[in-house]
C-alpha cells in the first residue's frame, strides 16, 4: 500500500493510549523513511519510521479510512477535465 500525504487512518482501541486517545491520524508528509502525522481534534502530532507505520497496518492497529465514493468520483472527474 502506498502511503501518501493526506491519507487518514483509524486507530484501534488497543493502542489509542499511545496516540493521546485520538480516533484517527492523518499523514502530513512521507519522505520515504519517516512519516509525519497529525492526530484528529488537535490532540497532537508526531512522526514515526515508515517501517513502523507499515507494521501497525499489518497488525491491524491502524486501518485506512476509505474516503466516500463521492469524493473519489469528483477527483476522477477533475482529472479527466484538467
C-alpha positions in Angstrom: 0.0 0.0 0.0 1.3 3.4 -1.0 1.4 5.8 2.0 0.9 9.4 0.8 0.3 12.8 2.4 -3.4 13.3 3.2 -4.2 9.6 4.0 -6.2 9.1 7.1 -6.1 6.0 9.4 -8.3 4.8 12.2 -6.5 3.9 15.4 -7.6 0.7 17.1 -8.9 0.7 20.6 -5.8 -1.2 21.9 -3.2 1.5 21.0 -5.3 4.7 21.4 -3.4 5.4 24.6 -0.2 5.7 22.6 -1.8 8.4 20.4 -3.4 10.7 23.1 -6.7 8.7 22.8 -7.3 10.1 19.3 -9.6 8.1 17.0 -7.6 8.8 13.8 -4.4 10.2 12.4 -3.7 11.9 9.1 -0.3 11.6 7.3 1.1 15.1 6.5 4.5 14.1 4.9 6.3 10.9 3.9 9.9 11.3 2.8 10.4 7.5 2.3 12.0 6.9 5.7 9.9 8.9 8.2 6.2 9.7 8.2 4.8 12.8 10.0 1.2 12.9 11.1 -1.4 14.9 12.9 -4.0 13.4 15.3 -7.6 14.3 15.0 -9.3 17.0 17.1 -6.0 18.8 17.6 -4.8 16.1 20.0 -1.2 16.4 18.8 1.2 15.5 16.1 4.2 13.3 15.7 6.4 11.2 13.4 7.5 7.5 13.1 9.6 5.4 10.8 7.7 4.3 7.7 8.6 0.7 8.6 6.8 1.1 12.0 3.7 2.5 10.3 3.6 -0.5 7.9 4.0 -2.8 11.0 1.0 -1.1 12.6 -1.0 -1.5 9.4 0.0 -5.2 9.2 -1.1 -5.9 12.8 -4.4 -4.0 12.2 -3.6 -1.4 14.8 -4.2 1.1 12.1 -6.7 0.8 9.3 -7.1 3.1 6.3 -10.3 5.1 6.3 -11.8 4.9 2.9 -12.9 8.2 1.5 -16.5 8.2 0.4 -17.2 7.4 -3.2 -18.5 10.8 -4.0 -15.0 12.3 -3.2 -13.4 9.7 -5.4 -15.7 10.3 -8.3 -15.3 14.1 -8.1 -11.5 13.8 -8.1 -11.5 11.4 -11.0 -13.8 13.8 -13.0 -11.5 16.7 -12.3 -8.5 14.8 -13.6 -10.3 14.0 -16.8 -11.4 17.6 -17.3 -8.0 19.0 -16.5 
